[in-house]
Amino acid sequence: MATGAAKTAAKLAYVVGMLAFAAAGTANMVWPRVEDAKLNGVEAAAKRPELTWQTARAEGFQKDFTAWFEQHWGLRGYAVRTDNTIVKALFHEVRAGQATILEGGLLMSREDLNYVNRDDPPGPTVAYAKKIARVQAGMRDRNVVVIPVLIPAKTSFFRESIPRSWQRRGAFGLSDENLYRTFVRTLRELHVAFVDARELLSDGSPDHVFASPGRHWRLSAGCRTLQAAVDAARPDLPEIGHDQFDCTTHVNHDADVEEEDYDLFRLLNVWEHKPEGVNVEVLSATSAPASLRVSTVFVGTSFVWKFVRIAKQLEVLRPALFYSYNSSVVDGDTLFIFKKVEPFTDAWRKDTLGKRLIVVGILETYLPTDGNQFFTELDEELDILPPVEDAPPRKPDDPTPDPPPAPEAEAGAPPATEAGAPADAAP
């Protein structure tokens, strides 16, 4: 009898507690008194809908209002972090839709796991490589060096950590041949100057390429790859001679969880301290030979930020622009977005064709689409340009270009994703 009464009391206390918490969150949304817990990640803002007869009848208002209410609920951060922490502790899983916990606590992006299970045919990848070869040759004729850089997927270095539950039968590993090897082999057959960072970085421990709780590659890996890109361009850039830059790093013992090596962990949104044993790297050098200051455009996803920041710190490949996701133009000195990429305009032609070097990051995970739009635009531009013998002589870049307009927004964040999921993608 006493046991039954205790169970009833416990259930009642649970219901009352949940109702009180829900009421407190709603009250805190209307009359903010308590600062909510921070949720890492970026999500598309849900706007409060306008109630009309038409939207109510079509149930659009109800759906949009629910989305708005859930996003703005006053104690959402506390609720999400608590729920995620409980699920992670009990089931060794996370609710963040773009991250997965593998053996030993290794965090992996769902997109990288999906890549290693793809069974795409090789045809589109071959066509992409041929397009790159065509564009590189055409731009070389116009005194612009284009170097594609294949950036590795994290699953290419931690293949042994992928459990059988994440191995799609009949497809697991096919992307190695149909996408990666097909792409590299075709580029080599067409004598394209490029960097295969997956091969370049395979001479050491995977932990030297990717940190366990991170999505993006490590600083030393990015620096080695950027040096390789300069080396690949060197035959067409006689002005840089044989100079190199220093990729030596040291450990930042005071690094906090906001460092990029923790980006997947940070986006789990759990009540935990940062993982131990991650040596966050810092470049030891602060400059490089002046001969390496050639005007450059960087193109790619958030992985290419490594190149942009390294070039800024070492004062190489300057002046520089970064076409982030081939959408926003970032100034290489201020690291701020100051305009949009607008292909086939006079400004785009000046920014792109007026540079000496173009470095295009191509993430293995997104083959054969990553960078494809940019190469397509260059390919179409080359088709309409006059033949080289009729083209006007190229004017050298002004070493002191006009400063960019006032920044619109600070750059560096990948496109919006749901809060609690890795902001990536990503492309």
Secondary structure, 3 states (H helix, E strand, C coil): CHHHHHHHHHHHHHHHHHHHHHHHHHHHHHCCCCCCCCCCCCCCCCCCCCCCHHHHHCCHHHHHHHHHHHHHCCCHHHHHHHHHHHHHHHHCCCCCCCEEECHHHCEEEHHHHHHCCCCCCCHHHHHHHHHHHHHHHHHHHCCCEEEEEEECCHHHCCHHHCCHHHCCCCCCCHHHHHHHHHHHHHHHHCCCCCEEHHHHCCCCCHHHCECCCCCCECHHHHHHHHHHHHHHHHHHCHHHCCCCCCCCEEECCCCCCCCHHHHHHHCCCCCCCCCCCCCCEEECCCCCCHHHCCCEEEEECHHHHHHHHHHHHHCCCCCEEEEECCCEEEECCCCEEEEECCCCCHHHHHHHHCCCEEEEEEEHHHCCCCCHHHHHHHHHHHHHCCCHHHCCCCCCCCCCCCCCCCCCEECCCCCCCCCCCCCCCCC
